[in-house]
C-alpha cells in the first residue's frame, strides 16, 4: 500500500485530535530510531570523556549522637522485653 492510499483511506477521516496524536507517535518513532542508530554518539556528545562530575554524598560517619541514640534504643528494647 502506498502512502497516498494510506493517507486517503486512514488519515483523512481521522479527527484533528487523532491526527495530532498520530504526529506525536510518529515523532516518537523517529526519535527512537535515532537513539537506536546513534545513541552512543549522542551520549558522547552530552558527556564528553575526561569530564569530572562532583558527586555529593551525605556524611555517614558515626558520631556522639549515634552512640546516644543507640544506647536509648537498647534501653527501650530492654524495657519492652
N, C-alpha and C positions, 0 to 999 in steps of 0.2 A: 504494500500500500504506500503510495507516495504522499508526501507531506500535504499537498493540496487537497487530497481526498480526506485526510485526517482533519485538516482544518475545516473543511466544509461540513463533513459528517459529524464530527465530535466537538470541535471547539466553538464554532459559530453559535450553536444552540445553547451553549453554557451561559449562565448568568454572569454579570460583571464580577461578583464576589468569587465565583468558581474560577473565572479566568485569572483573577489576581492570585488566587491560591495556586493555580497551575503554574503561573510565572514564578512564584516563590519556590515551588517544588523543583522546577527545572533549574533555577539558580542554585539551589542547594545541591542538586545533582552535579552541576558544573563545578562547584567548589569542592565537592567530594572527589570528583575525578582529578582535579588539580592537585589536591592533597595526596591522593594515591600515587600520582605520577611524579610529583615534585616535592613531597613532604619533607624529605631530608634537606633539600636545598632551602626550603622556606624556613626550617628551624635553624639552619646555619646562619641565615641572614638575620634572624631575630636574636640569636645568641651566639655571637662570634666567639671562636675559640680564644683562649688566653684571657678572657674577661674574668674578673673576680667579683663574686656576689657575696656581700656580707650577710651572714645568717645570724640573727639574734636569738639566743636561747635563754630561757629563764634560769635563774640561779637555783640549782637543786642540791647545793651542798648543805649538809646538816649544820644546824646552829643551836644555840641555847634554847630557843623557843621550841624546837623539835623535841629536845630532851624533856622539857617541862610537859609538853603535850603527850608524849609517850608515857611519862610517869602518871599523868592524870588518867590516861586510858587504862593502864594496868590497875590503877586504884579502883576505877569504876567497874572494871571487869571482875575484880576480886569481890567487890560488894554484891555484884549480881549473882555470883555463884553460891 
